[in-house]
Amino acid sequence: YVFFLGEAIAACRAVFPGCIIVAPAHIPSSWPNEPIPLGGRPDGQRRALEIAADVYRRCDALAIHAYGEVQLREELKLIREVVSPTMPVWVTEFALPEQLRPADRGRRYAELLRSAPIAGVLFYHLDVE
């Protein structure tokens, strides 16, 4: 994965020198609230980031997915610790898995995301019954 991602980054830079490359987003460190194992390690997401960190740093921004406030904060903390404390972070999937009226959901999104140090967000609406 790391080799091919590095090759893809190099190819994109060669053909599109001004492009902005956002590192692939990863799944949350807990889904739902369970650690993701990798090779027998309970901290699989951290290990996966450690393995890919050097190639992710060749991108212009990092990406995360988060489905709730706790995951958003955990993912930001993890990616900042392992990959870069300063690269821009795009939240390429975000949702609040709680039942809210549309206006209330919009306000919660705005409040939460305004408080997070992120460069951009794409919303992923979950219908919670």
C-alpha positions in Angstrom: 0.0 0.0 0.0 2.7 2.5 1.0 4.8 1.8 -2.1 1.9 2.2 -4.5 0.6 5.3 -2.7 4.1 6.8 -3.0 4.2 5.9 -6.7 0.7 7.5 -7.2 1.8 10.7 -5.5 4.9 10.9 -7.7 2.9 10.3 -10.8 0.3 13.0 -9.9 3.0 15.5 -9.1 4.7 14.8 -12.4 1.6 15.2 -14.5 -0.3 17.8 -12.4 2.5 19.8 -10.6 0.1 22.2 -9.0 -2.4 19.7 -7.8 -3.3 19.4 -4.1 -3.0 15.9 -2.8 -4.9 14.8 0.2 -3.7 11.7 1.9 -6.3 8.9 2.0 -8.6 9.0 4.9 -8.6 6.2 7.3 -11.3 4.6 9.3 -11.9 5.8 12.8 -9.7 4.3 15.6 -12.8 2.8 17.1 -15.9 1.6 15.1 -18.1 1.6 16.9 -16.1 2.2 20.0 -14.0 -0.9 19.5 -10.2 -0.8 18.8 -9.2 -1.9 15.3 -6.6 -4.7 15.5 -3.8 -5.0 13.0 -1.5 -8.0 13.0 -2.5 -9.0 16.5 -2.0 -5.4 17.8 -5.0 -3.8 19.5 -3.8 -0.4 18.4 -4.1 -1.2 14.7 -5.0 2.3 13.5 -2.0 3.9 15.1 0.3 1.2 13.6 -1.2 1.6 10.2 -0.5 5.4 10.4 3.0 4.8 11.6 3.7 2.5 8.6 2.3 5.1 6.1 3.4 8.3 7.9 6.4 9.1 5.6 4.3 8.8 2.4 1.4 10.7 3.9 3.8 13.6 4.7 4.5 13.9 0.9 0.8 14.9 0.5 -0.5 18.5 1.0 -3.1 17.6 3.5 -4.3 14.7 5.7 -7.8 13.3 5.8 -9.9 11.6 8.5 -13.3 10.1 8.8 -15.3 10.6 12.0 -18.8 9.7 13.0 -19.4 11.7 16.1 -17.6 14.2 18.4 -15.5 11.7 20.3 -14.2 10.1 17.1 -13.4 13.5 15.6 -11.3 14.5 18.6 -9.6 11.1 18.8 -8.8 11.0 15.1 -7.4 14.5 15.1 -5.2 13.7 18.1 -4.0 10.5 16.6 -3.1 11.9 13.2 -1.4 14.9 14.8 0.7 12.7 17.0 1.7 10.1 14.4 1.8 11.9 11.1 2.1 15.7 11.5 1.2 18.3 14.0 1.0 21.0 11.4 -0.4 19.6 8.1 -3.9 20.7 7.2 -6.6 18.1 8.0 -9.7 17.5 5.9 -12.5 15.6 7.4 -13.7 13.7 4.3 -16.6 12.0 6.0 -18.3 13.3 9.0 -21.7 12.6 10.7 -23.4 12.7 14.0 -25.0 9.4 14.7 -27.8 10.9 16.8 -31.4 11.7 16.0 -31.7 15.4 15.4 -34.0 17.7 13.5 -32.3 19.1 10.4 -31.8 22.6 11.8 -30.5 21.2 15.1 -28.1 18.9 13.2 -26.8 21.8 11.2 -26.2 23.8 14.4 -24.4 20.9 16.1 -22.2 20.4 13.0 -21.3 24.1 12.9 -20.6 24.2 16.7 -18.5 21.1 16.7 -16.5 21.8 13.5 -15.9 25.4 14.4 -14.1 24.1 17.6 -11.9 21.7 15.7 -8.6 22.6 14.0 -9.5 21.4 10.5 -9.2 22.8 7.0 -12.4 21.4 5.4 -15.3 19.0 5.9 -17.5 16.8 3.8 -20.7 15.7 5.5 -22.0 12.2 5.5 -25.5 12.1 6.8 -26.6 9.1 8.8 -30.3 8.4 9.3 -30.5 7.3 12.9 -33.9 5.9 13.8 
